[in-house]
Amino acid sequence: MITTTDAVRVRVLADRTEIMDLVSRLGACLDDGRFDDLRSLLVEEATARTPGGEARGRDAVVAQASRNHRPDQPIQHVITNPVIELDGDRATVRANLVVHFAEPLADGRPALAPAIQFTMGEIYRFDLVRTPDGWRFAGIETSPVWMAGAVPSGPRTAEAG
């Protein structure tokens, strides 16, 4: 027999799993340059505050991410150590982020061992809300902790969400 306590535990585990998947999808969208796919991860009134700027509203957040991630430069977000705090239909997440920017590609193909131009360690802080379609980002914030290498030239200055 499933008890109320068991049902609550299952709900908490399901929420945590969905939130982890959402965080992973954010990194994948940024890495792959799939900025239109970011829309489905954000609520309409989403906000972002990163070294790449501040944005209010889903369209502005997507535009900021697109501006700050050049399509010709390989990038990889490594998001670790998530701490998820659930509070009903709201949640917060604190996670570590190491983002690597490799040298831009000349021919569009990935290099076997590209030179790393810039690496940044940051703290991600997310505010999430449960919607009829599942958990979505209401707020994305990054705080730099350390940097190594030359800041990429062009519109991208650092991480943007």
C-alpha contacts under 8 A as a table, 3 or more apart, distances in Angstrom:
res1	aa1	res2	aa2	distance
2	I	6	D	5.95
2	I	7	A	6.81
3	T	6	D	5.07
3	T	7	A	6.29
4	T	7	A	5.03
4	T	8	V	6.17
5	T	8	V	5.13
5	T	9	R	6.22
6	D	9	R	5.06
6	D	10	V	6.17
7	A	10	V	5.11
7	A	11	R	6.16
8	V	11	R	5.04
8	V	12	V	6.17
9	R	12	V	5.13
9	R	13	L	6.17
10	V	13	L	5.12
10	V	14	A	6.06
11	R	14	A	5.04
11	R	15	D	6.07
12	V	15	D	5.09
12	V	16	R	6.12
12	V	86	L	7.97
13	L	16	R	5.13
13	L	17	T	6.11
14	A	17	T	5.13
14	A	18	E	6.13
15	D	18	E	5.16
15	D	19	I	6.10
15	D	135	W	7.96
16	R	19	I	5.10
16	R	20	M	6.15
16	R	84	I	7.10
17	T	20	M	5.14
17	T	21	D	6.22
18	E	21	D	5.08
18	E	22	L	6.21
18	E	134	G	7.83
18	E	135	W	6.95
19	I	22	L	4.98
19	I	23	V	6.28
19	I	135	W	6.46
20	M	23	V	5.16
20	M	24	S	6.21
20	M	82	P	7.96
21	D	24	S	5.05
21	D	25	R	6.10
22	L	25	R	5.07
22	L	26	L	6.34
22	L	41	L	6.96
22	L	135	W	7.46
22	L	136	R	7.36
23	V	26	L	5.18
23	V	27	G	6.67
24	S	27	G	5.29
24	S	28	A	6.29
24	S	79	I	7.57
25	R	28	A	4.96
25	R	29	C	6.01
26	L	29	C	5.25
26	L	30	L	6.31
26	L	38	L	6.88
26	L	41	L	7.40
27	G	30	L	5.23
27	G	31	D	6.04
27	G	76	Q	7.82
27	G	77	H	5.60
27	G	78	V	7.58
27	G	79	I	7.48
28	A	31	D	5.03
28	A	32	D	5.92
28	A	77	H	7.72
29	C	32	D	5.26
29	C	33	G	5.82
29	C	34	R	4.81
29	C	35	F	6.24
29	C	37	D	6.64
29	C	38	L	6.44
30	L	33	G	5.21
30	L	34	R	6.50
30	L	35	F	6.84
30	L	65	A	7.38
30	L	69	H	7.30
30	L	77	H	7.78
30	L	161	G	7.79
31	D	34	R	7.88
31	D	74	P	7.47
31	D	75	I	5.44
31	D	76	Q	5.39
31	D	77	H	6.57
33	G	66	S	7.41
33	G	69	H	7.17
33	G	71	P	6.31
34	R	37	D	5.50
34	R	38	L	7.06
35	F	38	L	5.20
35	F	39	R	7.50
35	F	62	V	6.09
35	F	65	A	7.04
35	F	66	S	6.10
36	D	39	R	5.75
36	D	62	V	7.19
37	D	40	S	5.90
37	D	41	L	7.44
38	L	41	L	5.26
38	L	42	L	6.71
38	L	62	V	6.54
39	R	42	L	5.46
39	R	43	V	7.90
39	R	58	R	6.55
39	R	59	D	7.63
39	R	62	V	6.91
40	S	43	V	7.88
40	S	136	R	7.97
41	L	136	R	5.26
41	L	137	F	6.13
42	L	46	A	5.99
42	L	58	R	6.27
42	L	136	R	5.19
42	L	137	F	4.72
42	L	138	A	6.31
43	V	46	A	5.28
43	V	58	R	6.56
43	V	136	R	5.97
43	V	137	F	6.11
43	V	138	A	5.68
44	E	57	G	5.81
44	E	58	R	4.95
45	E	56	R	6.66
45	E	57	G	4.41
45	E	58	R	5.95
45	E	138	A	6.81
46	A	56	R	6.13
46	A	57	G	4.93
46	A	58	R	5.33
46	A	61	V	7.21
46	A	137	F	6.58
46	A	138	A	4.36
46	A	139	G	5.48
46	A	140	I	7.93
47	T	54	E	7.50
47	T	55	A	5.52
47	T	56	R	4.50
47	T	57	G	5.89
47	T	58	R	7.33
47	T	61	V	6.49
47	T	138	A	6.31
47	T	139	G	4.75
47	T	140	I	6.27
48	A	53	G	7.82
48	A	54	E	5.52
48	A	55	A	5.15
48	A	56	R	6.69
48	A	61	V	6.11
48	A	139	G	5.75
48	A	140	I	4.64
48	A	141	E	5.64
48	A	160	A	7.92
48	A	161	G	6.14
49	R	52	G	7.73
49	R	53	G	5.97
49	R	54	E	4.45
49	R	55	A	6.62
49	R	140	I	6.40
49	R	141	E	4.76
49	R	142	T	6.58
49	R	160	A	7.84
49	R	161	G	7.67
50	T	53	G	5.38
50	T	54	E	6.37
50	T	140	I	7.93
50	T	141	E	5.64
50	T	142	T	4.99
50	T	143	S	6.88
50	T	158	A	7.99
50	T	159	E	6.39
50	T	160	A	5.44
50	T	161	G	6.83
51	P	142	T	7.30
51	P	143	S	7.57
51	P	144	P	7.68
51	P	157	T	7.01
51	P	158	A	5.73
51	P	159	E	6.13
51	P	160	A	6.73
52	G	64	Q	7.41
52	G	68	N	6.34
52	G	156	R	6.70
52	G	157	T	5.72
52	G	158	A	5.61
52	G	159	E	5.95
52	G	160	A	5.06
53	G	64	Q	7.25
53	G	160	A	7.26
54	E	64	Q	7.90
55	A	60	A	5.35
55	A	61	V	5.21
55	A	64	Q	6.89
56	R	60	A	5.84
56	R	61	V	6.45
57	G	60	A	5.35
57	G	61	V	6.22
58	R	61	V	5.20
58	R	62	V	6.24
59	D	62	V	5.20
59	D	63	A	6.08
60	A	63	A	4.99
60	A	64	Q	6.07
61	V	64	Q	5.13
61	V	65	A	6.26
61	V	161	G	6.69
62	V	65	A	5.16
62	V	66	S	6.16
62	V	161	G	7.63
63	A	66	S	5.08
63	A	67	R	6.08
64	Q	67	R	5.08
64	Q	68	N	6.19
64	Q	160	A	6.70
64	Q	161	G	7.14
65	A	68	N	5.26
65	A	69	H	6.23
65	A	160	A	5.15
65	A	161	G	5.19
66	S	69	H	5.51
66	S	70	R	7.40
67	R	70	R	7.10
67	R	155	P	6.13
67	R	156	R	6.48
68	N	155	P	5.65
68	N	156	R	3.71
68	N	157	T	6.63
68	N	158	A	7.13
68	N	159	E	7.15
68	N	160	A	5.96
69	H	73	Q	7.71
69	H	155	P	7.98
69	H	156	R	5.75
69	H	160	A	7.59
70	R	73	Q	5.61
70	R	155	P	7.85
70	R	156	R	6.86
71	P	74	P	7.55
72	D	104	P	5.39
72	D	105	L	5.81
72	D	108	G	6.83
73	Q	101	F	6.88
73	Q	102	A	6.25
73	Q	103	E	6.19
73	Q	104	P	4.10
73	Q	105	L	6.17
74	P	101	F	6.05
74	P	102	A	5.29
74	P	103	E	7.07
74	P	104	P	6.50
74	P	105	L	7.40
74	P	110	P	7.68
75	I	99	V	7.05
75	I	100	H	5.55
75	I	101	F	4.67
75	I	102	A	6.23
76	Q	99	V	5.58
76	Q	100	H	5.30
76	Q	101	F	6.89
77	H	97	L	6.69
77	H	98	V	6.03
77	H	99	V	4.47
77	H	100	H	6.68
78	V	97	L	5.61
78	V	98	V	5.18
78	V	99	V	6.09
79	I	82	P	7.82
79	I	95	A	6.58
79	I	96	N	5.66
79	I	97	L	4.60
79	I	98	V	6.65
80	T	95	A	5.82
80	T	96	N	5.14
80	T	97	L	6.42
81	N	94	R	7.93
81	N	95	A	5.34
81	N	96	N	5.98
82	P	93	V	6.31
82	P	94	R	5.59
82	P	95	A	4.26
82	P	96	N	7.08
83	V	93	V	5.43
83	V	94	R	5.18
83	V	95	A	6.31
84	I	91	A	6.96
84	I	92	T	5.87
84	I	93	V	4.57
84	I	94	R	6.80
85	E	91	A	5.48
85	E	92	T	5.26
85	E	93	V	6.37
86	L	89	D	7.72
86	L	90	R	6.32
86	L	91	A	4.48
86	L	92	T	6.76
87	D	90	R	5.20
87	D	91	A	5.62
88	G	91	A	7.55
89	D	129	V	5.71
89	D	130	R	4.93
90	R	127	D	7.48
90	R	128	L	5.65
90	R	129	V	4.52
90	R	130	R	6.22
91	A	127	D	6.02
91	A	128	L	5.06
91	A	129	V	6.39
92	T	125	R	7.19
92	T	126	F	5.51
92	T	127	D	4.72
92	T	128	L	6.04
93	V	124	Y	7.73
93	V	125	R	5.64
93	V	126	F	5.03
93	V	127	D	6.71
94	R	123	I	7.00
94	R	124	Y	5.67
94	R	125	R	4.69
94	R	126	F	6.59
95	A	123	I	5.88
95	A	124	Y	5.08
95	A	125	R	6.61
96	N	121	G	7.45
96	N	122	E	6.06
96	N	123	I	4.82
96	N	124	Y	5.98
97	L	120	M	7.96
97	L	121	G	5.70
97	L	122	E	5.02
97	L	123	I	5.86
97	L	124	Y	6.43
98	V	119	T	7.00
98	V	120	M	5.64
98	V	121	G	4.50
98	V	122	E	6.32
99	V	119	T	5.68
99	V	120	M	5.42
99	V	121	G	6.64
99	V	159	E	7.57
100	H	116	I	6.80
100	H	117	Q	7.81
100	H	118	F	6.05
100	H	119	T	4.54
100	H	120	M	6.72
101	F	116	I	5.93
101	F	117	Q	5.69
101	F	118	F	5.14
101	F	119	T	6.19
101	F	152	P	7.68
102	A	114	P	5.99
102	A	115	A	5.62
102	A	116	I	4.22
102	A	117	Q	5.14
102	A	118	F	6.94
103	E	114	P	6.38
103	E	115	A	5.60
103	E	116	I	6.08
103	E	117	Q	5.61
105	L	108	G	5.31
105	L	109	R	6.65
105	L	110	P	6.98
105	L	111	A	7.53
106	A	109	R	7.79
110	P	114	P	7.84
111	A	114	P	5.19
116	I	119	T	7.32
116	I	149	G	7.97
117	Q	149	G	5.81
117	Q	150	A	5.96
117	Q	151	V	7.50
117	Q	152	P	7.12
118	F	147	M	7.42
118	F	148	A	5.79
118	F	149	G	4.46
118	F	150	A	5.39
118	F	151	V	5.87
118	F	152	P	6.84
119	T	147	M	5.83
119	T	148	A	5.23
119	T	149	G	6.43
120	M	144	P	7.12
120	M	145	V	7.64
120	M	146	W	5.83
120	M	147	M	4.41
120	M	148	A	6.35
120	M	158	A	7.83
121	G	144	P	6.09
121	G	145	V	5.44
121	G	146	W	5.13
121	G	147	M	6.30
122	E	142	T	6.21
122	E	143	S	5.33
122	E	144	P	4.24
122	E	145	V	5.03
122	E	146	W	6.98
123	I	142	T	5.49
123	I	143	S	5.15
123	I	144	P	6.48
123	I	145	V	7.03
124	Y	140	I	7.26
124	Y	141	E	5.80
124	Y	142	T	4.61
124	Y	143	S	6.70
125	R	139	G	7.94
125	R	140	I	6.05
125	R	141	E	5.13
125	R	142	T	6.27
126	F	137	F	6.83
126	F	138	A	7.53
126	F	139	G	5.48
126	F	140	I	4.79
126	F	141	E	6.36
127	D	137	F	6.04
127	D	138	A	5.36
127	D	139	G	4.74
127	D	140	I	6.65
128	L	135	W	6.43
128	L	136	R	5.49
128	L	137	F	4.56
128	L	138	A	5.15
128	L	139	G	6.83
129	V	135	W	5.57
129	V	136	R	5.58
129	V	137	F	6.57
129	V	138	A	6.40
130	R	133	D	7.76
130	R	134	G	5.42
130	R	135	W	4.32
130	R	136	R	6.37
131	T	134	G	5.00
131	T	135	W	5.88
131	T	136	R	6.88
137	F	140	I	6.97
140	I	161	G	6.48
141	E	161	G	7.61
142	T	159	E	7.61
142	T	160	A	8.00
144	P	147	M	7.62
151	V	157	T	6.32
151	V	158	A	7.15
152	P	156	R	6.55
152	P	157	T	6.13
152	P	158	A	7.58
153	S	156	R	6.78
153	S	157	T	7.02
154	G	157	T	7.37
156	R	159	E	7.69
